[in-house]
Amino acid sequence: MKMLSPIRFLFLMLLFTTFSMQTMGQTVFGSIDSLVNKTMQEERIPGVSIGIVKNGRILYMQGYGTRTKGKAEPVDSLTNFLTCSISKLFTTTAIMQLVEDGMIDISKNLTDYVPEFRMRDPRYRDITIRQILTHTSGLPNIANKHFIRPAHDSLALTLFAQKLSKKKLSFPPGVQLSSKTYSNTGFDILGLVIERVSGKNYSNYVQEHILQPVGMIHSSFFIDSIATERRSTPHARSWITHQVHPSGYYPDIPQDKPCGNLNSNSYDLCLWMLHNLSIYKGNTAGSVLKKNTLDDMWTTHEFIPPHETSIGLGWWVVHSKKYGKYMFHVGNDPGYCATLIVSPANDFGLVILANALHPKEIIWNQLAFRIIDTFSAGWIRADDEKE
């Protein structure tokens, strides 16, 4: 019997392994496509874009459906969606960059950085930066697009803070974290803190210090700066007929850039997940944060008894029996919903963007985890906070 040479043997093994991985990938990707298409059909979702990163690279990106219902405008990996509250992750990163620079101490009071901040409630003096990052500041949750009318974007956060002088806190600072204490307003105020400490407009700071270094060149806080053919259209569902249609309303609220107005796409957000996962692995050359800073952001700071979900700094943290420890943020606004999940132990990240609000619970709590389940073979359930 003729023996194979070592080189020929290795070549055949490599060929077999490559073929097996391609076959496995096609099977997994086919399953993901089926899951997304089925969900879109059942929930009447016009358009969806997903991105998956694994082991230091973009594993899969795919667009489904249309940017505008009734039109031949295919969604792809560069189609922009409103990321809604996923924007808070970028605000948190900006705050922590300034912490690294010695310009912010999150244990200090808000008024140390915005001395003129006032409310009709003396307890506002006790609010700390850490409490805002963990939604325990007691600040109200104002969602009114007409609350301020700034002449220019650079004035929005200052005007917003001034109008809060007529408001009271919803809870005492340091309140037990719950769904009721969540505050978009708090993150808008963090945007003002960033402006005061850095001396730069909030959106300019994030663009220069986070988006550009990460390579997110297709993302912007300004919808008008995104090419028309790159935008997705927000949709609404009729309460009576359940028919889905373009809403005609884009939620571009002046003060809400820090809490929810970043426009992005699955490609750029894959770069964002890869960047954070790379920092976690200790690769900090050219990174936007130090590893110990990210570790702190991904460590539980406040619990929501009796749930598995807790909060780090800006990021939600879950200690799951099924999936191990993972971090995430979801988002929803009129016309849009989104979710972004990272599992450091599995060097894995997933983002899902949709141009409709009504399927948010399905996308957040079902579709995302059905996609993760397609990677169940070899999934590590490590929880480094419990080990």
C-alpha positions as CSV (number, residue, x, y, z in Angstrom):
1,M,0.0,0.0,0.0
2,K,1.4,3.4,-1.0
3,M,1.8,5.8,1.9
4,L,1.0,9.5,1.6
5,S,3.9,11.9,2.1
6,P,3.6,14.1,5.2
7,I,3.1,17.2,3.1
8,R,0.4,15.6,1.0
9,F,-1.3,14.3,4.1
10,L,-1.3,17.8,5.7
11,F,-2.7,19.3,2.5
12,L,-5.5,16.8,2.4
13,M,-6.3,17.4,6.1
14,L,-6.4,21.2,5.5
15,L,-8.6,20.7,2.5
16,F,-11.0,18.5,4.4
17,T,-11.1,20.9,7.4
18,T,-11.7,23.9,5.1
19,F,-14.5,22.1,3.3
20,S,-16.0,21.0,6.7
21,M,-15.9,24.6,8.0
22,Q,-17.5,25.9,4.8
23,T,-20.2,23.3,5.0
24,M,-20.8,24.0,8.7
25,G,-20.9,27.8,7.9
26,Q,-23.4,27.3,5.1
27,T,-25.6,25.2,7.4
28,V,-25.5,27.8,10.2
29,F,-26.0,30.8,7.9
30,G,-28.9,29.0,6.2
31,S,-30.5,28.4,9.6
32,I,-30.0,32.1,10.5
33,D,-31.6,33.2,7.2
34,S,-34.5,30.9,7.8
35,L,-35.0,32.3,11.4
36,V,-34.9,35.9,10.3
37,N,-37.1,35.4,7.2
38,K,-39.7,33.5,9.3
39,T,-39.7,36.2,12.0
40,M,-40.1,39.0,9.4
41,Q,-43.0,37.2,7.7
42,E,-44.8,36.5,11.0
43,E,-44.2,39.9,12.5
44,R,-44.6,41.9,9.2
45,I,-41.1,43.6,9.6
46,P,-40.1,45.6,6.5
47,G,-36.4,45.4,6.9
48,V,-33.7,43.8,9.1
49,S,-29.9,43.9,9.1
50,I,-27.8,41.5,11.2
51,G,-24.1,41.3,11.9
52,I,-22.2,38.5,13.7
53,V,-18.6,38.5,14.9
54,K,-16.7,35.5,16.1
55,N,-13.1,34.8,17.0
56,G,-11.8,38.2,16.0
57,R,-13.5,38.6,12.6
58,I,-16.8,39.4,11.0
59,L,-18.4,36.0,10.5
60,Y,-21.7,37.0,8.9
61,M,-23.6,40.0,7.8
62,Q,-26.8,40.0,5.9
63,G,-29.7,42.4,5.0
64,Y,-33.3,41.2,4.6
65,G,-36.3,42.9,3.2
66,T,-36.6,46.5,2.2
67,R,-35.6,50.0,3.4
68,T,-39.2,51.2,2.6
69,K,-42.2,48.9,2.4
70,G,-43.6,48.7,-1.1
71,K,-40.3,49.7,-2.8
72,A,-37.5,47.7,-4.2
73,E,-34.8,49.1,-1.8
74,P,-32.9,46.0,-0.5
75,V,-31.4,46.3,3.0
76,D,-27.7,45.5,3.2
77,S,-24.9,45.7,5.8
78,L,-24.4,49.4,5.2
79,T,-28.1,50.4,5.4
80,N,-28.4,52.8,8.3
81,F,-30.9,52.4,11.1
82,L,-31.5,54.4,14.2
83,T,-29.7,52.5,16.9
84,C,-31.9,54.0,19.7
85,S,-30.5,53.3,23.2
86,I,-27.5,51.4,21.9
87,S,-26.2,55.0,21.5
88,K,-25.8,55.0,25.3
89,L,-22.8,52.6,25.0
90,F,-20.9,55.4,23.1
91,T,-21.8,58.0,25.6
92,T,-20.6,55.7,28.4
93,T,-17.4,55.1,26.5
94,A,-16.8,58.8,26.1
95,I,-17.3,59.3,29.9
96,M,-14.9,56.5,30.7
97,Q,-12.3,57.9,28.3
98,L,-12.4,61.2,30.3
99,V,-12.1,59.1,33.5
100,E,-8.9,57.6,32.1
101,D,-7.7,61.1,31.3
102,G,-8.2,62.1,34.9
103,M,-10.9,64.6,33.9
104,I,-13.9,62.8,35.5
105,D,-14.4,60.9,38.7
106,I,-17.6,59.0,38.5
107,S,-18.0,58.9,42.3
108,K,-18.3,62.7,42.2
109,N,-21.4,64.7,41.9
110,L,-23.0,65.9,38.7
111,T,-22.8,69.5,39.9
112,D,-19.0,69.2,40.2
113,Y,-18.9,69.2,36.4
114,V,-22.1,71.2,35.6
115,P,-22.1,73.7,38.5
116,E,-25.2,75.6,37.3
117,F,-27.4,72.4,37.1
118,R,-30.6,72.9,39.1
119,M,-33.9,71.2,39.7
120,R,-37.0,71.9,41.8
121,D,-35.8,69.3,44.2
122,P,-32.8,69.8,46.5
123,R,-31.9,66.1,46.2
124,Y,-30.4,66.8,42.8
125,R,-27.2,67.9,44.6
126,D,-26.6,64.3,45.6
127,I,-26.6,62.8,42.0
128,T,-23.3,61.2,41.1
129,I,-22.0,60.3,37.6
130,R,-21.9,56.6,38.6
131,Q,-25.6,56.8,39.5
132,I,-26.5,58.2,36.1
133,L,-24.4,55.5,34.4
134,T,-26.4,52.8,36.3
135,H,-29.8,54.4,36.0
136,T,-30.1,55.0,39.8
137,S,-29.8,58.8,39.8
138,G,-33.6,59.4,40.2
139,L,-33.7,61.7,37.2
140,P,-37.0,61.7,35.3
141,N,-37.4,60.1,31.8
142,I,-38.4,62.9,29.5
143,A,-39.4,61.9,25.9
144,N,-40.8,65.1,24.4
145,K,-39.5,66.2,21.0
146,H,-40.8,69.7,21.7
147,F,-39.2,70.0,25.1
148,I,-36.6,72.4,23.7
149,R,-36.2,74.1,20.3
150,P,-32.5,74.9,20.0
151,A,-31.3,77.2,17.2
152,H,-28.3,75.0,16.8
153,D,-27.2,71.5,17.8
154,S,-24.4,72.9,19.9
155,L,-27.0,74.5,22.2
156,A,-29.3,71.5,22.7
157,L,-27.9,70.0,25.8
158,T,-27.4,73.3,27.6
159,L,-30.9,74.3,26.9
160,F,-32.2,70.9,28.0
161,A,-30.4,71.1,31.4
162,Q,-31.8,74.6,31.9
163,K,-35.4,73.5,31.3
164,L,-34.9,70.7,33.9
165,S,-34.7,73.4,36.5
166,K,-38.5,73.3,36.5
167,K,-38.6,69.5,37.1
168,K,-38.4,67.3,40.1
169,L,-36.6,64.0,40.6
170,S,-38.7,60.9,40.0
171,F,-36.8,58.9,42.7
172,P,-34.1,59.7,45.3
173,P,-30.5,59.5,44.1
174,G,-29.2,56.0,44.8
175,V,-32.6,54.4,44.4
176,Q,-32.7,50.6,43.9
177,L,-32.4,49.9,40.1
178,S,-35.6,48.8,38.4
179,S,-37.3,49.2,35.0
180,K,-38.9,52.3,36.4
181,T,-35.7,54.1,37.3
182,Y,-34.3,53.9,33.7
183,S,-33.6,57.4,32.5
184,N,-32.8,58.6,29.0
185,T,-32.6,62.1,30.5
186,G,-29.7,61.0,32.6
187,F,-27.6,60.1,29.6
188,D,-28.5,63.3,27.8
189,I,-27.1,65.1,30.9
190,L,-24.0,62.9,30.6
191,G,-23.6,64.3,27.1
192,L,-23.5,67.8,28.6
193,V,-20.9,66.6,31.1
194,I,-18.8,65.4,28.2
195,E,-19.1,68.8,26.5
196,R,-18.2,70.7,29.7
197,V,-15.2,68.6,30.5
198,S,-13.8,68.1,27.0
199,G,-14.7,71.5,25.6
200,K,-16.2,69.9,22.5
201,N,-19.7,69.5,21.2
202,Y,-20.9,66.0,22.2
203,S,-21.4,64.6,18.7
204,N,-18.0,66.0,17.6
205,Y,-16.3,64.4,20.6
206,V,-17.8,61.0,19.9
207,Q,-17.1,61.2,16.2
208,E,-13.4,62.1,16.8
209,H,-12.6,60.0,19.8
210,I,-14.7,56.8,19.2
211,L,-16.4,56.4,15.8
212,Q,-13.3,57.4,13.7
213,P,-10.8,55.3,15.7
214,V,-13.0,52.3,15.6
215,G,-13.5,52.8,11.8
216,M,-17.3,53.5,12.0
217,I,-17.1,55.9,9.1
218,H,-20.7,55.2,7.9
219,S,-22.3,56.2,11.3
220,S,-23.5,59.6,12.3
221,F,-25.7,61.4,14.8
222,F,-27.1,63.5,12.0
223,I,-29.5,61.8,9.6
224,D,-29.0,64.5,7.0
225,S,-25.4,63.6,6.7
226,I,-26.2,60.0,5.6
227,A,-26.8,59.5,1.9
228,T,-30.5,59.0,1.1
229,E,-29.8,55.6,-0.5
230,R,-28.1,54.5,2.8
231,R,-31.1,55.4,5.0
232,S,-33.8,53.1,6.2
233,T,-37.4,54.3,6.6
234,P,-39.1,54.1,9.9
235,H,-42.4,52.1,9.9
236,A,-45.5,51.9,12.2
237,R,-48.1,49.3,12.7
238,S,-51.8,50.2,12.7
239,W,-53.5,49.3,16.0
240,I,-56.7,48.5,14.2
241,T,-55.6,46.6,11.0
242,H,-52.1,45.6,12.1
243,Q,-50.9,46.7,8.7
244,V,-47.4,48.1,8.6
245,H,-46.6,51.3,6.7
246,P,-44.0,54.0,6.5
247,S,-44.6,56.3,9.5
248,G,-43.5,59.6,8.1
249,Y,-41.9,60.4,11.4
250,Y,-38.2,60.1,12.2
251,P,-37.4,60.5,15.9
252,D,-34.6,63.1,15.7
253,I,-35.2,64.7,19.2
254,P,-32.7,67.6,19.7
255,Q,-31.5,66.6,23.2
256,D,-31.4,62.9,22.6
257,K,-28.1,62.3,20.7
258,P,-26.4,61.0,23.9
259,C,-29.2,58.7,24.8
260,G,-30.5,57.4,21.5
261,N,-29.8,59.2,18.2
262,L,-26.8,57.4,16.7
263,N,-27.5,56.2,13.1
264,S,-25.5,53.2,12.2
265,N,-25.5,49.9,10.4
266,S,-24.6,46.2,10.9
267,Y,-21.1,46.6,9.4
268,D,-20.0,49.5,11.6
269,L,-21.5,47.9,14.7
270,C,-19.6,44.7,13.9
271,L,-16.4,46.8,14.0
272,W,-17.6,48.2,17.4
273,M,-18.2,44.7,18.8
274,L,-14.8,43.5,17.5
275,H,-13.1,46.5,19.0
276,N,-14.5,45.9,22.4
277,L,-13.8,42.2,22.3
278,S,-10.3,42.9,21.3
279,I,-9.8,45.2,24.3
280,Y,-11.2,42.5,26.5
281,K,-8.5,40.1,25.2
282,G,-5.8,42.7,26.1
283,N,-5.2,44.1,22.6
284,T,-5.2,47.8,23.5
285,A,-2.9,49.3,20.9
286,G,-4.9,52.1,19.3
287,S,-8.0,51.2,21.3
288,V,-10.6,53.7,22.6
289,L,-10.3,52.3,26.2
290,K,-7.9,50.5,28.5
291,K,-8.7,46.9,29.4
292,N,-9.2,47.6,33.1
293,T,-11.8,50.3,32.2
294,L,-13.8,47.9,30.0
295,D,-13.6,45.2,32.7
296,D,-15.2,47.7,35.1
297,M,-17.9,48.6,32.6
298,W,-18.6,44.9,32.1
299,T,-18.8,44.2,35.9
300,T,-22.1,44.3,37.7
301,H,-22.6,47.6,39.7
302,E,-26.3,47.3,40.4
303,F,-28.6,44.3,40.5
304,I,-32.3,44.1,39.7
305,P,-33.6,41.5,42.1
306,P,-34.5,38.7,41.4
307,H,-33.6,38.9,37.7
308,E,-30.4,37.6,36.0
309,T,-30.0,41.0,34.4
310,S,-27.9,43.6,36.2
311,I,-26.1,46.7,35.0
312,G,-22.4,47.5,34.7
313,L,-21.5,51.0,33.6
314,G,-23.8,51.7,30.7
315,W,-23.8,48.1,29.6
316,W,-26.5,45.6,30.8
317,V,-24.9,42.5,32.3
318,V,-26.5,39.0,32.4
319,H,-25.4,35.9,34.3
320,S,-27.3,33.3,32.5
321,K,-27.4,29.6,33.3
322,K,-27.9,28.8,29.6
323,Y,-25.6,31.4,27.9
324,G,-23.1,32.3,30.6
325,K,-22.1,35.9,31.2
326,Y,-23.0,38.3,28.4
327,M,-23.4,42.0,28.0
328,F,-26.0,43.8,25.9
329,H,-28.0,46.8,25.1
330,V,-31.4,47.1,23.4
331,G,-33.0,50.1,21.8
332,N,-36.4,51.3,20.6
333,D,-37.9,54.4,19.2
334,P,-40.9,55.2,17.0
335,G,-40.1,53.3,13.8
336,Y,-37.0,51.3,15.0
337,C,-35.7,48.7,17.3
338,A,-32.3,47.1,17.9
339,T,-30.3,44.8,20.0
340,L,-26.5,44.3,20.5
341,I,-25.0,41.4,22.5
342,V,-21.4,40.4,23.2
343,S,-20.2,37.2,24.9
344,P,-16.5,37.7,25.7
345,A,-16.0,34.0,26.8
346,N,-17.1,33.0,23.3
347,D,-15.4,35.9,21.5
348,F,-18.9,36.5,20.0
349,G,-21.1,39.4,19.1
350,L,-24.5,39.9,17.5
351,V,-26.3,43.0,16.3
352,I,-29.9,43.1,14.9
353,L,-31.4,46.3,13.5
354,A,-35.0,46.7,12.3
355,N,-37.0,49.6,10.7
356,A,-40.1,49.0,12.8
357,L,-40.8,49.3,16.6
358,H,-43.6,46.8,17.0
359,P,-41.4,43.6,16.9
360,K,-39.0,44.8,19.6
361,E,-39.8,42.1,22.1
362,I,-39.6,39.4,19.5
363,I,-36.2,40.6,18.3
364,W,-34.8,41.2,21.7
365,N,-36.0,38.1,23.5
366,Q,-36.6,35.5,20.8
367,L,-34.8,36.0,17.5
368,A,-31.5,37.1,19.0
369,F,-31.3,34.0,21.2
370,R,-32.5,31.6,18.4
371,I,-29.6,32.9,16.4
372,I,-27.2,32.4,19.3
373,D,-28.6,28.9,19.7
374,T,-27.3,28.0,16.2
375,F,-23.8,28.3,17.8
376,S,-24.6,26.1,20.8
377,A,-22.0,23.5,19.9
378,G,-19.0,24.4,21.9
379,W,-20.6,27.4,23.6
380,I,-18.7,28.4,26.7
381,R,-20.9,29.3,29.7
382,A,-18.1,30.8,31.8
383,D,-19.0,33.5,34.2
384,D,-15.8,35.3,35.3
385,E,-17.6,37.2,38.1
386,K,-18.5,33.9,39.8
387,E,-15.3,31.9,39.2
